[in-house]
């Protein structure tokens, strides 16, 4: 039963990664091309390599660096063979996108499945992100006077950025206290 749950969770996270890659490649205007296909296949290779067996330590069937190296070489090969169809920005978006989206998102699954009480730690990423965004918005709307980056994002303020960091830290501490209390009770009942 556990094995199938892990496989389903891994597949779901893989689909989220593909959506993220597609959106990145769409912004760079090459979402339906051979170079994008290299990125999608790289994400597939990354996820198919994750060990979903019960009690698997963060373990891979093939070394991660080998997968990443193959993707880089394939992307460079497509770039050279199809030159000048793709720009250097598109090439680097393919390579960076593989590392930034599928690899980083896969750590949610790895954290949840391989670390004691990992299911709570995986939620920490969501809670702190939500807390940061919400606190930055509220503080920025109430107290924001100094523009952070007027050209890049005109409504962002220095006060909002500081409020986001402090709010996320405070929410993280509260979440940690609640979870340590809850996991402490679990630990006592297991002993």
C-alpha positions in Angstrom: 0.0 0.0 0.0 2.8 2.4 0.9 4.6 1.9 -2.3 1.7 2.9 -4.5 1.1 6.0 -2.4 4.7 7.1 -2.9 4.5 6.4 -6.7 1.3 8.4 -7.0 2.8 11.3 -5.0 5.9 11.2 -7.1 3.9 11.2 -10.3 1.8 14.2 -9.1 4.9 16.2 -8.2 6.3 15.3 -11.7 3.2 16.6 -13.4 3.5 19.9 -11.4 7.1 20.1 -12.5 6.1 19.7 -16.1 3.6 22.5 -15.8 6.2 24.7 -14.3 8.7 23.9 -17.1 6.1 24.5 -19.7 5.3 27.9 -18.2 9.0 28.8 -18.1 9.5 27.7 -21.7 6.4 29.6 -22.8 7.8 32.8 -21.3 11.0 32.2 -23.3 8.9 31.4 -26.4 10.1 27.8 -27.1 7.5 25.6 -25.2 6.8 23.3 -28.2 10.2 22.8 -29.7 13.0 20.2 -29.7 14.9 22.1 -27.1 11.9 22.1 -24.7 11.5 18.4 -25.3 15.0 17.9 -24.0 13.9 19.7 -20.8 10.8 17.7 -20.5 12.7 14.4 -21.0 15.3 15.6 -18.5 12.5 16.1 -15.9 11.1 12.6 -16.7 14.6 11.1 -16.3 15.0 12.8 -12.9 11.7 11.6 -11.6 11.9 8.1 -12.9 15.2 7.8 -11.1 13.8 8.6 -7.6 13.6 5.5 -5.4 10.0 5.3 -4.0 10.5 2.1 -2.1 9.6 2.2 1.7 12.4 3.3 3.9 14.6 4.2 1.0 17.2 6.7 2.1 17.6 9.6 -0.4 18.8 7.2 -3.0 18.9 7.2 -6.7 19.3 4.4 -9.2 21.6 6.5 -11.4 23.8 9.3 -10.0 22.1 12.7 -10.2 25.1 14.3 -11.8 25.0 11.8 -14.7 21.4 12.7 -15.5 22.1 16.4 -15.3 25.2 15.9 -17.5 23.3 14.0 -20.1 20.6 16.7 -20.2 23.2 19.5 -20.6 25.0 17.6 -23.4 21.6 16.9 -25.2 20.6 20.6 -24.9 23.9 21.7 -26.2 23.7 19.2 -29.1 20.2 20.5 -30.1 21.4 24.1 -29.8 24.4 23.4 -32.1 22.5 21.2 -34.6 19.5 23.6 -34.9 21.6 26.8 -34.8 20.5 29.7 -35.2 16.9 28.6 -34.3 17.5 29.0 -30.5 19.1 31.8 -28.6 21.6 31.4 -25.7 18.8 32.5 -23.3 16.6 29.7 -24.4 19.5 27.2 -24.0 20.3 28.4 -20.5 16.6 28.4 -19.6 16.4 24.8 -20.6 19.4 23.8 -18.4 18.5 26.1 -15.5 14.9 25.2 -15.7 15.6 21.5 -15.2 17.6 22.2 -12.0 15.3 24.9 -10.7 11.9 23.4 -11.2 11.9 19.5 -11.3 14.9 19.0 -9.1 13.9 21.5 -6.4 10.2 20.4 -6.4 11.3 16.8 -6.1 12.8 17.6 -2.7 9.3 18.0 -1.3 8.8 14.3 -2.0 12.2 13.4 -0.7 11.8 15.4 2.5 8.4 13.9 3.1 9.4 10.3 2.5 12.9 10.0 3.9 13.2 12.2 7.0 11.6 11.4 10.3 8.4 13.6 10.5 9.2 14.7 7.0 5.4 15.0 6.3 5.4 18.0 8.6 8.7 19.5 7.2 7.3 19.4 3.7 4.4 21.5 4.8 6.8 24.0 6.3 7.8 25.2 2.7 4.2 26.0 1.9 3.4 27.6 5.3 6.5 29.9 5.2 5.8 30.9 1.6 2.2 31.7 2.3 3.2 33.6 5.4 5.8 35.6 3.6 3.5 36.6 0.8 0.6 37.4 3.0 2.7 39.4 5.5 4.5 41.3 2.8 1.2 42.3 1.2 -0.4 43.4 4.4 2.6 45.3 5.7 3.3 46.8 2.3 -0.3 48.0 1.9 -0.5 49.5 5.4 3.0 51.0 5.9 4.7 50.9 2.5 6.3 54.2 1.6 9.7 53.4 0.0 9.7 51.7 -3.3 11.8 48.5 -3.5 12.3 48.2 -7.3 10.1 50.8 -9.0 10.9 49.6 -12.6 10.7 45.9 -12.0 7.7 45.8 -9.6 6.2 49.2 -8.9 3.9 48.2 -6.0 6.6 46.4 -3.9 7.9 48.4 -0.9 10.9 48.0 1.4 8.5 47.9 4.3 6.6 45.0 2.7 9.8 43.1 2.0 10.8 43.4 5.7 7.3 42.5 6.8 7.4 39.4 4.6 10.7 38.2 6.1 9.7 38.9 9.7 6.2 37.5 9.2 7.5 34.3 7.6 10.0 33.9 10.5 7.3 34.4 13.1 4.9 32.0 11.3 7.7 29.5 11.0 8.4 29.6 14.7 4.8 29.2 15.6 4.5 26.3 13.1 7.6 24.7 14.6 6.3 25.0 18.1 3.0 23.4 17.2 4.6 20.6 15.3 7.3 19.9 17.9 4.5 19.7 20.5 2.5 17.4 18.2 5.4 15.2 17.1 6.6 15.0 20.7 3.3 13.4 21.6 3.6 11.0 18.8 7.1 10.2 19.9 6.0 9.5 23.4 3.2 7.1 22.3 5.6 5.2 20.1 8.1 4.6 22.9 
